[in-house]
Amino acid sequence: MTALRDEIASIIAQHGPITLEHYMSLCLSHPTLGYYMTRDPFGPSGDFITAPDISQMFGELLGLWAIEAWRAAGAPSPVRLVELGPGRGTLMADVLRVAPVSAPFAQAIDVHLVETSPALESVQRRMLANASRPVTWSGDFKHVPHGPSIILANEFFDALPVRHFVRIDGSWRERLVGLSDDGALVFGAAQHAEPNLRVDAPEGAIVEIGAVALRLMTDIARRIVKERGALLVVDYGYLETSLGETLQAVEGHAYADPLAHPGEADITAHVDFAALARAAKAQGAKVLGPVTQGHFLDQLGIARRAETLSRQANPEQCSDIAAALERLAGSGDAKAHMGEVFKAMAITHPDMPALPGFL
């Protein structure tokens, strides 16, 4: 039992079952009880480890990619360097460390972090206290000033709430979270059919729609087309829209029941890259990829970077670098390798050329 579980149960008791999207929003972003609002979930002591926590190589390569994207956009000055969901600030710290590779880029960037969690913002402020450029925080992308932008989104879209629709008696009904007779949180379905969903599927099939992600992608793509720039999305997900659900909860580095401990577990869904691409293209943007993270990092030269770091390292550090390279870019067991299950996709102004990682 959690305090958030009691609050959700009270909402349902008073107003009826809530959508999965609403439930996920409460679990992750409730102002005082939400998962991301109350803790730092990243790293070995948290519930999961992201690529920037594994090795500096990841952030450094994304920083070099940002420089190339900026050049391809015409080297605008100033340019917004934006990160969505910046975690502990590790990625941005690595990006800023390599920014001086291009002095004009380093001087042009105006850094913005989009973060909804006060707890994580506090961690990020400590991480970036000595950043080479001033950093501004916003709670919503719409508050980032307009202008040419290079936007990074690593493991961000997977944390946005999704909607589920279940095929029942030949029609689609939205999945809801309600209460059982003994007061437990349970999944159910809306009484009324969804009239605008027309997908032929067998009884019991589920359609997963990331409506929040699609709205955000629409806003970002529209801005990129109007003001120039690029968005890089790196996340775990699938290449083609298909039936089925990918909802999962992680607590203490282990999978958990998403209804068991609201506010105490991270709840995510795999990213539908095809749907995001369609939303971007609908605004006139160019879509590069998606490609596997392994392919993306290989093209950016992660093996060469690992070799360079190893030449300056002791044997134990060399072993760590090799393990990080395998974890980030290798293929095989999805729990031990991110190279295949994670994908990379870029959204750019339609006039921009292809960018490194997608050649």
Buried (B, 14 or more C-beta within 10 A) or exposed (E): EBEBBEBBBEBBEEEEBBBBBBBBBBBBBBEEBBBBBBBBBBBEEBBBBBBBBBBBBBBBBBBBBBBBBBBBBBBBEEBBBBBBBBBBBBBBBBBBBBBEEBEEBBEBBBBBBBBBBBBBBEBBBEBBEEBBBEBBBBEEBEEBEEBBBBBBBBBBBBBBBBBBBBBBEEEBBBBBBBBEEEEEBBBBBBEEBBEEBEEEBEEEBBBBBBBBBBEBBBBBBBBBBEBBBBBBBBBBBBBEBEEEBBBBBBBEEEEBEBBBBBBBBBBBBBBBBBBBBBBBBEBEBBBBBBBBBBBBBBBBBBEEBBEEBBEEBEEEEBEBBEBBBBBBBBEEEEEEBBBBBBBBBBBBBEEBEEBBBBE
